[in-house]
């Protein structure tokens, strides 16, 4: 479609403005991580690498990153297994209450985090009497991480149809062999995309985490919130934030390339 | 009924989807080594019958026997039948050779043997050098042959083919028809072939079952189906027919009941012996080897006539000519009213 010159300029300007609103604050964080000011005054009074050095020696920050990574890996693993199983059940089988189950699986991602958080907190402490800790965060995160896996896998299953699986069964493969040799290879990129999203969701989750983490378990977002307004810690928080931005570009980049490669194959 | 065990025996086979009887109390024996076609319009139940034989669907009632054994409740992987799918259903993440070897692999055939057998199967469909390619790199006709090789390499007792030539262009389809027939002769196994193409069914089959509304409308050899259709549906679905309802039969043919006559049995010319009705040519359609003419009889009844183009006269514009449409009484087929 050809656009007139004024239309092109207007649209270009709007696009530029929106990108600016999104990325300028990130740039400020980046600049502030090199600032000599400890309370984030603008413009930065001077340039220093001090915080970058300190950040990588800050045990609290490093522990928090390790905790968050651990939670995200476990929550993603649970989501991959359960998300795939529920997708297979809903897409390949008919049973009573199928639509209800489908809705109930997707719902957690739409529920306000604060509601999920309070509900799980109550449930864990007063109903089943489990001590809050790493495990309770993992379970809480898995409730909504499943959704990203589920959405990706069920879309793939729908597109794939049943004829490949029927062909496999027809040629003598049992249910498990068919899954291993035919269904799973077809799902691989959908699982990767869903898993990357699940990992990203879990890694920066703070609301539900606040309600399901016991004392002594600090994930990275909680650590950042705790330290942002402490004297002399703000620049270190900026450093960590910059590292997180850089790290989160990687999975998004791969997820995009994956999607692009599949477009080409079609 | 002969004493030989049929390759496939369907007894009282019924499949309902909701309120619809997709297959309605079907009884059918298919002999060993037979090339059997199930012909019918879409929605007539022919594909459902195939899927019931393959085991992809469970019947609502009735049984499926394979060589005398009841396999009704067995899973697809537990039946000695294989399917060539309409969309080929080749595994896109595997090479052509891996696709063909798949059935042997899941049966636990050692790697060396299964690769040898798969290679031989690929060679038998003239694709020996294509083994390392991915299915997406093949043309439609080549994929079709890979699907055939993949289904036959495991030596099934019965091969099911679900409109396998539907996606191919005409030339390729005619070539594949010949190859299918040759393959069936050389393997000596039963082929059950689903198609909505009546010409394909007539060309290939030993016997044809014409399906309509989940039932077999007529069962017979291609010649029986074509020359002696028993119902108006078969008469008009298989080839073209001129149908005469009861009043028209009475007035024009002097016969009772519903009757039909094939277009190629009618000749146009001067008044002749047998049935000879005055008519006017209203349309002339040149088809290369033949010409299709539409004529209108005195009472307004229209007939389709097919003439072989044995002389160049056939290209003449004969619209408006007054002729006689003549045919032998013996060529008129009496139908059971619908």
Contacts between the chains, C-beta under 8 A, distances in Angstrom:
chain1	res1	chain2	res2	distance
A	163	B	85	5.6
A	163	B	87	5.9
A	163	B	89	4.1
A	164	B	89	5.5
A	164	B	91	6.2
A	164	B	92	8.0
A	166	B	54	7.9
A	166	B	56	5.5
A	166	B	76	7.0
A	166	B	83	7.6
A	166	B	85	7.4
A	166	B	89	6.9
A	167	B	83	7.3
A	167	B	85	6.1
A	167	B	89	3.9
A	167	B	90	7.8
A	167	B	91	7.4
A	168	B	91	7.6
A	168	B	102	7.3
A	168	B	106	7.6
A	169	B	55	7.8
A	169	B	56	7.8
A	169	B	75	6.9
A	169	B	76	4.2
A	169	B	77	4.8
A	170	B	54	6.1
A	170	B	56	7.9
A	170	B	76	5.2
A	170	B	77	7.4
A	170	B	81	7.9
A	170	B	82	5.8
A	170	B	83	4.8
A	170	B	151	7.8
A	171	B	77	7.6
A	171	B	82	6.7
A	171	B	102	5.5
A	171	B	103	3.6
A	171	B	106	6.4
A	171	B	150	7.0
A	171	B	151	7.6
A	171	B	154	6.4
A	172	B	77	4.9
A	172	B	103	5.5
A	172	B	106	5.0
A	172	B	107	5.3
A	172	B	154	6.7
A	173	B	77	5.8
A	173	B	102	7.7
A	173	B	106	4.1
A	174	B	75	7.9
A	174	B	77	5.7
A	174	B	106	7.8
A	177	B	106	5.4
A	181	B	91	8.0
A	181	B	102	7.5
A	181	B	105	7.9
A	181	B	106	7.4
A	182	B	91	5.9
A	185	B	93	4.6
A	186	B	92	7.6
A	186	B	93	6.8
A	265	B	136	7.2
